[in-house]
């Protein structure tokens, strides 16, 4: 959303926070970083990491059980002591691979209560984008195309980009926790198990190898726990300098195999809490080096949590990556821009009338504007049932900056912009968000109806008087007399809204 559109809503906004924080709920470890804004940059003032090994608690039924669940909630309670008093919008917390696999079993609600802030679950491609943002801000731009590799507990992200822009993003289902559990479950290391682990990783890499092999990039960069741990061991043992060479990586692999068991794994530079998942991570990294033709890898301190901080800084400073995602999707599906803009302006005018009574904030205005911009993307597929096509695209497209919860809310608003308003469609969304999203859907529906004629001048300034679920829409008498079809549409809309529990009355402004 442009600053001009939001200007009216931002007049009363609190001053931007001087301190911001990021929380990364990974499959292996949880990280918290707190930073102070310094112009367009950040100065880190607090950093905590705890090895939680969340993926260990993921059962075959997809639920989170046992000690891993308890470790996670205890860790978030400690993080919450530091972050709980920070204002809404100054903390961004995201969950990655393990949380992506969890059904709604109550864990996310418990985790948010412990932390004191909302937790977003991000798709693998969004995780990769955030990793690249963190790496790009930690390195000087040398103009070279970069391959960035991040091996987490349950997934591995591959990114190719230049400077601050990622060109290719991929997330693969292999990580240090999952591979350690699958191929070294008894903490014993032998060449047969190692070969199976590397072969499985190579198979996972095979579909993306042509686009990520050497030749598409000039510099390979590794980040996060596994790769930094391997480099620390290789450097402490004297097998490499600051960069990680293929030869040094193979010496680490051979040392693991020679130890035969975790109990005998004595490597300089290897932290005790990394030891249980080290072998699985090294096996994945060996496969990445082989498949992509990597000979030497630089190590970056920047990672997902730094990416979160800089992405949050962009949102605070009106450089929200989600705005670009919405524009790109609208262009891709050939949305009629003038009509989308008319609907958006009307929706925001209605929002301004309803915001105080319905307790809606800036984040709701932003979501409503995005839904207005994208509500017709399904027309590029077919006019019949186009709202369902629009919902499917918005729900399943890769949209940079959006969490799964963001995207689900956006898709639901788009689905419900016409026909009967079904409350059941909101039941898959977090309970705390449902009342606001239902109200936003009403505003979007009214904006669509008022602009159904697709006229350049659009409707006059609408007025709303709201008493909970009773909505009084006031319009100019002369305009209503000149638009009898719109009046008929509004009467039909009143019938449709009854299914959502709302009563609409159309009145002539005095």
GUBATOR-991867 format. One record per residue (C-alpha): x, y, z; residue number from 1. Coordinates in steps of 0.02 Angstrom, whole numbers, plus 50000, padded with zeros to 5 digits. Example, Ala and Ser with C-alpha at 12.3 -4.5 7.8 and 13.67 -1.06 7.14 Angstrom:
    px    py    pz  nr
 50615 49775 50390   1
 50684 49947 50357   2
***
This chain:
    px    py    pz  nr
 50000 50000 50000   1
 50067 50170 49954   2
 50100 50301 50088   3
 49968 50414 50007   4
 49830 50284 50028   5
 49873 50253 50209   6
 49902 50435 50255   7
 49735 50457 50340   8
 49759 50304 50449   9
 49938 50346 50497  10
 49902 50517 50569  11
 49867 50440 50738  12
 49996 50300 50729  13
 50122 50287 50869  14
 50300 50340 50831  15
 50401 50200 50749  16
 50485 50090 50880  17
 50668 50125 50913  18
 50699 49945 50968  19
 50647 49794 50865  20
 50665 49607 50889  21
 50661 49446 50788  22
 50627 49270 50847  23
 50670 49120 50739  24
 50583 48958 50792  25
 50688 48834 50696  26
 50675 48645 50695  27
 50839 48630 50790  28
 50865 48792 50885  29
 50770 48949 50935  30
 50852 49119 50914  31
 50806 49290 50981  32
 50890 49450 50921  33
 50852 49624 50987  34
 50918 49776 50895  35
 50911 49965 50905  36
 50870 50062 50748  37
 51012 50172 50688  38
 50958 50271 50535  39
 50928 50141 50400  40
 51031 50012 50493  41
 51025 49910 50653  42
 51137 49888 50805  43
 51114 49720 50893  44
 51096 49744 51081  45
 51041 49571 51138  46
 51053 49396 51067  47
 50999 49228 51139  48
 51007 49054 51062  49
 50938 48894 51137  50
 50953 48719 51065  51
 50773 48656 51073  52
 50775 48517 50940  53
 50590 48544 50906  54
 50589 48418 50763  55
 50629 48277 50884  56
 50454 48293 50957  57
 50363 48280 50791  58
 50269 48115 50792  59
 50204 48013 50646  60
 50030 48088 50670  61
 50104 48261 50642  62
 50082 48320 50821  63
 50213 48388 50940  64
 50238 48284 51096  65
 50348 48257 51247  66
 50504 48345 51300  67
 50525 48443 51137  68
 50358 48531 51165  69
 50405 48571 51345  70
 50578 48632 51295  71
 50502 48746 51164  72
 50374 48825 51281  73
 50503 48847 51419  74
 50620 48933 51297  75
 50483 49049 51235  76
 50438 49094 51414  77
 50617 49153 51438  78
 50615 49249 51274  79
 50448 49323 51327  80
 50525 49396 51484  81
 50634 49503 51370  82
 50504 49542 51236  83
 50334 49546 51320  84
 50335 49733 51354  85
 50389 49781 51178  86
 50246 49860 51079  87
 50146 49767 50947  88
 50230 49776 50778  89
 50406 49790 50849  90
 50432 49601 50863  91
 50424 49478 50720  92
 50426 49293 50765  93
 50421 49155 50634  94
 50413 48966 50636  95
 50492 48862 50499  96
 50492 48679 50443  97
 50428 48591 50599  98
 50290 48717 50629  99
 50243 48703 50446 100
 50204 48519 50476 101
 50100 48543 50633 102
 49910 48536 50627 103
 49811 48653 50738 104
 49839 48557 50901 105
 49849 48710 51013 106
 50039 48722 51017 107
 50046 48883 50918 108
 49923 48968 51036 109
 50023 48910 51187 110
 50184 48970 51105 111
 50111 49142 51069 112
 50050 49157 51248 113
 50223 49111 51314 114
 50311 49235 51198 115
 50184 49374 51215 116
 50182 49409 51028 117
 50103 49331 50871 118
 50201 49193 50784 119
 50196 49178 50595 120
 50225 49013 50506 121
 50318 49047 50344 122
 50329 48938 50189 123
 50496 48868 50136 124
 50520 48992 49994 125
 50484 49138 50112 126
 50608 49064 50235 127
 50738 49061 50095 128
 50702 49243 50051 129
 50724 49298 50230 130
 50888 49202 50244 131
 50952 49292 50090 132
 50900 49462 50161 133
 51000 49424 50318 134
 51153 49367 50221 135
 51145 49512 50098 136
 51146 49640 50240 137
 51296 49556 50322 138
 51409 49560 50169 139
 51479 49698 50060 140
 51413 49692 49883 141
 51550 49635 49764 142
 51437 49625 49612 143
 51452 49436 49602 144
 51307 49315 49592 145
 51296 49221 49757 146
 51238 49048 49803 147
 51177 49049 49984 148
 51153 48883 50076 149
 51065 48866 50244 150
 51048 48693 50323 151
 50920 48698 50463 152
 50848 48563 50572 153
 50714 48506 50451 154
 50746 48595 50286 155
 50885 48662 50177 156
 50867 48827 50086 157
 50959 48869 49925 158
 50959 49046 49855 159
 51045 49130 49708 160
 51050 49319 49707 161
 51149 49477 49680 162
 51168 49617 49807 163
 51001 49630 49901 164
 50895 49540 49771 165
 50862 49352 49771 166
 50834 49280 49597 167
 50803 49095 49635 168
 50733 49022 49796 169
 50716 48841 49846 170
 50676 48747 50007 171
 50713 48561 50018 172
 50652 48433 50145 173
 50817 48384 50225 174
 50902 48449 50381 175
 51022 48406 50521 176
 50888 48344 50642 177
 50783 48246 50519 178
 50935 48162 50437 179
 51017 48122 50604 180
 50857 48039 50665 181
 50829 47944 50503 182
 51004 47882 50461 183
 51096 47883 50628 184
 50956 47844 50752 185
 51068 47746 50872 186
 51208 47875 50863 187
 51318 47752 50770 188
 51410 47803 50612 189
 51459 47682 50475 190
 51492 47700 50290 191
 51333 47609 50238 192
 51220 47728 50336 193
 51321 47877 50277 194
 51303 47824 50096 195
 51114 47809 50116 196
 51106 47981 50194 197
 51208 48064 50055 198
 51110 47972 49920 199
 50946 48031 49996 200
 51010 48210 49999 201
 51070 48197 49819 202
 50899 48134 49766 203
 50817 48283 49852 204
 50939 48399 49763 205
 50921 48318 49592 206
 50770 48419 49527 207
 50852 48586 49567 208
 51033 48545 49527 209
 51030 48611 49346 210
 50979 48785 49407 211
 51097 48791 49555 212
 51259 48715 49493 213
 51419 48814 49477 214
 51406 48926 49325 215
 51247 49009 49390 216
 51346 49092 49531 217
 51523 49151 49570 218
 51528 49139 49761 219
 51456 49007 49878 220
 51405 49067 50051 221
 51350 48960 50198 222
 51253 49018 50349 223
 51169 48959 50510 224
 51212 48825 50636 225
 51263 48670 50538 226
 51379 48756 50417 227
 51456 48870 50548 228
 51484 48717 50659 229
 51572 48623 50518 230
 51682 48774 50481 231
 51723 48795 50667 232
 51778 48613 50679 233
 51881 48619 50519 234
 51966 48780 50574 235
 52000 48717 50752 236
 52074 48557 50683 237
 52184 48657 50564 238
 52104 48589 50405 239
 52050 48759 50331 240
 52063 48946 50353 241
 51914 49063 50362 242
 51826 48981 50214 243
 51766 48801 50211 244
 51850 48698 50074 245
 51784 48536 50002 246
 51939 48446 50064 247
 51911 48511 50241 248
 51729 48457 50235 249
 51782 48281 50184 250
 51905 48275 50329 251
 51764 48317 50448 252
 51658 48178 50371 253
 51801 48053 50387 254
 51829 48102 50569 255
 51646 48067 50607 256
 51655 47896 50525 257
 51816 47853 50615 258
 51735 47892 50783 259
 51598 47761 50748 260
 51485 47826 50889 261
 51430 47994 50956 262
 51509 47956 51123 263
 51680 47943 51039 264
 51654 48095 50929 265
 51789 48211 50996 266
 51818 48354 50876 267
 51896 48520 50922 268
 51774 48664 50904 269
 51617 48554 50912 270
 51494 48616 51044 271
 51413 48483 51152 272
 51235 48537 51106 273
 51276 48522 50920 274
 51345 48344 50933 275
 51176 48250 50926 276
 51131 48321 50754 277
 51305 48351 50682 278
 51320 48195 50575 279
 51154 48222 50485 280
 51200 48402 50446 281
 51372 48356 50380 282
 51296 48222 50267 283
 51177 48350 50192 284
 51318 48475 50169 285
 51428 48345 50081 286
 51287 48311 49958 287
 51261 48498 49928 288
 51447 48522 49889 289
 51447 48373 49771 290
 51284 48411 49680 291
 51316 48597 49654 292
 51502 48587 49617 293
 51557 48689 49767 294
 51744 48693 49800 295
 51750 48829 49933 296
 51617 48912 50039 297
 51623 49078 50130 298
 51534 49088 50299 299
 51410 49226 50340 300
 51352 49283 50511 301
 51188 49346 50438 302
 51043 49223 50434 303
 50855 49210 50452 304
 50841 49314 50612 305
 50941 49458 50536 306
 50832 49444 50382 307
 50678 49459 50492 308
 50747 49617 50574 309
 50783 49703 50408 310
 50616 49647 50335 311
 50530 49718 50489 312
 50629 49879 50469 313
 50564 49891 50290 314
 50384 49875 50351 315
 50411 50011 50479 316
 50486 50126 50347 317
 50351 50096 50215 318
 50456 49977 50109 319
 50350 49823 50140 320
 50397 49676 50029 321
 50216 49619 50034 322
 50162 49771 49933 323
 50277 49717 49791 324
 50209 49539 49801 325
 50031 49602 49781 326
 50079 49713 49634 327
 50171 49571 49549 328
 50025 49451 49570 329
 49902 49579 49503 330
 50011 49607 49350 331
 50037 49421 49322 332
 49849 49389 49317 333
 49809 49545 49215 334
 49700 49632 49344 335
 49611 49787 49277 336
 49709 49913 49380 337
 49584 50055 49370 338
 49442 49947 49437 339
 49551 49874 49575 340
 49600 50051 49626 341
 49418 50108 49629 342
 49368 49962 49740 343
 49518 49992 49853 344
 49481 50177 49876 345
 49299 50142 49916 346
 49345 50001 50036 347
 49466 50114 50128 348
 49337 50254 50137 349
 49215 50130 50216 350
 49354 50070 50330 351
 49382 50247 50393 352
 49199 50255 50442 353
 49199 50085 50529 354
 49373 50072 50607 355
 49336 50147 50777 356
 49171 50057 50807 357
 49236 49889 50746 358
 49406 49907 50830 359
 49506 49892 50669 360
 49687 49949 50652 361
 49816 49992 50520 362
 49858 49809 50488 363
 49675 49778 50446 364
 49671 49925 50325 365
 49825 49854 50240 366
 49747 49681 50223 367
 49585 49755 50155 368
 49681 49856 50025 369
 49777 49701 49966 370
 49615 49602 49952 371
 49538 49741 49847 372
 49689 49742 49732 373
 49681 49554 49705 374
 49497 49510 49715 375
 49484 49489 49525 376
 49642 49388 49490 377
 49533 49235 49458 378
 49455 49317 49305 379
 49613 49270 49211 380
 49557 49088 49228 381
 49368 49101 49205 382
 49226 49220 49246 383
 49116 49083 49317 384
 49156 49061 49502 385
 49303 49178 49481 386
 49305 49219 49667 387
 49351 49038 49701 388
 49490 49044 49571 389
 49551 49206 49650 390
 49553 49125 49821 391
 49652 48975 49758 392
 49785 49084 49678 393
 49803 49197 49830 394
 49812 49048 49948 395
 49942 48949 49850 396
 50053 49075 49761 397
 50228 49111 49825 398
 50206 49285 49897 399
 50364 49362 49969 400
 50340 49436 50142 401
 50179 49343 50181 402
 50163 49214 50319 403
 50044 49069 50298 404
 49922 49154 50416 405
 49932 49318 50316 406
 49902 49227 50155 407
 49757 49123 50222 408
 49671 49280 50288 409
 49696 49369 50121 410
 49631 49219 50022 411
 49476 49206 50133 412
 49434 49390 50111 413
 49450 49371 49923 414
 49341 49215 49921 415
 49205 49302 50020 416
 49193 49463 49919 417
 49037 49402 49827 418
 48892 49281 49839 419
 48833 49219 50009 420
 48942 49268 50157 421
 48983 49101 50239 422
 49047 49111 50417 423
 49109 48931 50402 424
 49247 48989 50282 425
 49326 49087 50426 426
 49332 48940 50546 427
 49503 48881 50486 428
 49578 49050 50534 429
 49643 49090 50709 430
 49495 49120 50824 431
 49559 49288 50883 432
 49562 49355 50703 433
 49390 49297 50646 434
 49282 49445 50705 435
 49395 49574 50621 436
 49409 49473 50460 437
 49221 49450 50448 438
 49199 49638 50465 439
 49333 49671 50334 440
 49242 49554 50215 441
 49084 49659 50234 442
 49179 49818 50190 443
 49257 49735 50038 444
 49090 49667 49979 445
 49008 49839 49992 446
 49153 49918 49897 447
 49135 49790 49757 448
 48947 49816 49744 449
 48963 50005 49740 450
 49089 49993 49598 451
 49002 49856 49498 452
 48965 49979 49359 453
 49153 50000 49334 454
 49130 50187 49304 455
 49278 50303 49306 456
 49194 50426 49425 457
 49142 50290 49548 458
 49015 50311 49690 459
 49004 50468 49799 460
 49085 50467 49970 461
 48988 50333 50067 462
 48944 50354 50251 463
 48921 50214 50376 464
 48831 50209 50541 465
 48868 50048 50633 466
 48790 49970 50785 467
 48884 49805 50807 468
 48818 49695 50665 469
 48688 49823 50607 470
 48758 49925 50462 471
 48675 50082 50395 472
 48748 50133 50227 473
 48707 50312 50183 474
 48719 50373 50003 475
 48671 50529 49907 476
 48486 50524 49856 477
 48525 50593 49683 478
 48657 50460 49654 479
 48541 50321 49710 480
 48404 50386 49595 481
 48528 50386 49450 482
 48586 50209 49488 483
 48434 50098 49515 484
 48532 49942 49468 485
 48657 49977 49608 486
 48512 49998 49729 487
 48447 49828 49675 488
 48622 49755 49699 489
 48630 49827 49874 490
 48462 49753 49919 491
 48525 49583 49860 492
 48685 49610 49959 493
 48580 49638 50116 494
 48506 49464 50091 495
 48678 49388 50064 496
 48750 49469 50220 497
 48616 49390 50328 498
 48711 49225 50312 499
 48858 49306 50397 500
 48755 49377 50539 501
 48749 49558 50476 502
 48600 49670 50442 503
 48622 49800 50304 504
 48507 49950 50281 505
 48532 50069 50135 506
 48480 50248 50178 507
 48471 50412 50086 508
 48592 50537 50161 509
 48501 50686 50238 510
***
